Amino acid sequence: MLTQTARRKAAALLALVLFSALLPAVSLAATYTGTINADKVFLRAKANTSSDYYDKLMKGTKVGVTDASGDFYKVRYRAYTGYVMKKFVDLSSSDQRKLKASAEPVSTSKYAKTKYISGLGDAPRETRNGSAGEDVEKLQRALQIKKHYSGTVDGKYGPATVAAVKSYQRASKLSVTGTADSRTIQSLFGKLSETTAKNDPAMSGISRIGQIKVPNTTRPGNSGSHVKALQQALKIKGYYKAGIDSSYGKQTIEAVTRYQKAVGLKADGVAGFATIRKLFGENAANYTVETKKLDWFNGGANIIPKGATFTIKDISSGRTFTARRWSGFNHLDAEPVSARDAQTMKDISGGSYSWARRAVLVKYNGNVYAGSINTMPHGTKTVSGNNYDGHFCLHFYKSRTHETDRVDGTHQNAVSRAMNASW
């Protein structure tokens, strides 16, 4: 049996529970104090002007602002929670900022806090109103960084993103369409991740390989006009999807490799003689032979046999002369085949023979190898009538000098420079 005191406490507790159930739900959101600035302002049940109202508020009335919805503030007044038009509520600037910050959804995108456009990685593909996904996230964050988008990075291409794209296009003097096309992406990111022959700005109206000047052979790490021409041709063929950037990187290597596999060539990712000829035609006028590394002590010493005649091109001057192998074990010993060739050697050395190392290309049996020479005649002479009293040294990758039996660093540096040149 409960005592009379216990029964009174239980009744009081039940009354409190029942009373609490009748009260409106109280939001745990932050509340900011606003002041009504006009008389007879409607406190409405919903955030629209046609909604029923709970009360008419007089000027000076204090309300608790908890949220914003379009042109209305969500407020608490006495026992009511309703909506008042923003223009009738005075709220401090700092409270407005806090309210806006708390009302905005927090982005879950991994790009939301990226500080620089370069940190966004590969440029996004073309997107437009209605698109969604990671490409849109990158676009939105880039527009935020450029101060054209103030919304949330949510990957949804809606009206706010359209307006931001138009703002950027207008500022960048592009066609104002609201669509993130290739020109907009190129302008915003400085590069393109995927384009076609029709929409890549670097194609400049080129639609046939015959319109492209045949490039030299190129390899990974190269850059410039020859790589650009290669990318343009592969773009037309449908093998190169990235934006044309004139740089022989990963995407170019992959495109060349796919093309080589498709046409039955060795799939090494290098745009060599066979690849250029296959891509631009058998009669390509100015294709070049791929420069190769001849590893002297790994089979290289036998590539150009004793007695063989070959052509040497000086990298610095572009001059060529013909020479013949006499002998050589640690490196190749050669002689100019005629007085005219000897004179060319003297000319490229500045008018007198020299021990200075010179980067050269050596063409033999349809191949081109990177090498290094000095022009000073010395030792044994076997070719008569060439006005050259002796032979000269021709070094290749990892060859050594006769005197020290060591790899000569200066010759090897010249060989490395020659590897970046083409015939």
C-alpha positions, 0 to 999 in steps of 0.5 A: 500500500502506498502512503498518502505522501507517495500517492501525492508525488505520483499524481504530481509526476503524472500531471507533469508528464501529461502537461509536457506532452501537450507542449510543442516540440522544442528544437535543440538547434541554436536560437538567435534573438530577433526583433519584429520591426513592424506592427501586425506581422503574421506568425504563420503556420507554414513558410508561405504567405497563404498559410494560416497564422497563429498570431499577429506580432507587434513592433518590438516583439522578441522572437527566437529565430531557429532556422531559415526557409526561403523568404521566411525565418522559422521562429519560436514565440510563446507556445508557438513555432511558426514562420515570419517573413525575414524582412519583418525581423531584425537580426544582427549580422553576426547571428545571420552569418551563424544561422546561414552557416548552421543551415548550410549542409556540410559537404562530404566530398573529398574535394571540399577542402582542397585549397588549389585547383591543381590539387583536384587532380585530373580535370573533370569531363564535360558536365551540364545541368542534371549531371551528377558525380565526382566530375561535378564535385571537382567543377564545383570546388574549382568554381568555389576557389575562383569565387564563382560558387558559394553553394555546397560541393555535393556533386549535383549540377543544379541551378546554383551550379549553372549560375556559377558556371555562367558567372565564370564564363562571363568573367573569362569571356567564354560563351555563356551557356551554363554548361561546363564544356571543354573550353570552360574546363580547359580555361578553369583547370588549365587542362582536359581529361577527356576530349574528342577530335571535335571538341579539343581546342588543340585540334583547331579544326583538324579532322584528318591526319593528312592535315598534320605535319608529320612529327619526329619520333618521340618517347616518354618524357618528350614534349613539344610540337612533335608530341602534339602532332602525335597526340592529334593523330592518335586523337583522330584515330580514337586512341588518345582520349585525354586533352592534347597537352604536348607532353609525352606522359602516361596517357600518351604512352597508353594511347601509343601502346593501344595503337601499336597492339591494334596494328600489329607493332611491338607494343612498347609505348614509344612512337618510333620509326615503325609507329610514325610510318604506320600512323602517318603513312608509308610515304611520310616525308619527315619521319625520323628514326628512333634514337636507341641506347647501344649498351657497349658491354651488353652486346653493343660492341658487335652491333657495328662490326669492324670495317663497317661504314656509318654516318655521324651527326653532330647534335650541336651543329647538325653537320654530318660526316661518314666514318669507318670502324677500324677497331676498339675494345673498350669503345669504338675506334673510327676514322673519317673516310675522306678528306672532306669528312675530316674537314667537317670534323674540324669545322664542327670543332671550331676550326681545329681538332679537339679532345672535347666531348661532343654529343652525336647520333650514329646511323648504321643499318637503318638504326640510330644510336646515341654516342659521344666523340672527340675529334682529335686524331691519334694512334693508328691510321688505316684510311689513306688520303683522308688528311686525318693522321690517326683515328678518333674515339666513339663512345656509347652507353657504358663504354670505357676509355682505353687508358683508364679502363673506366667509364668516362663521365663526360662522354656518358653525359654527352651520350645522355644528351644525344638520347634526347635528340633525333635524326 
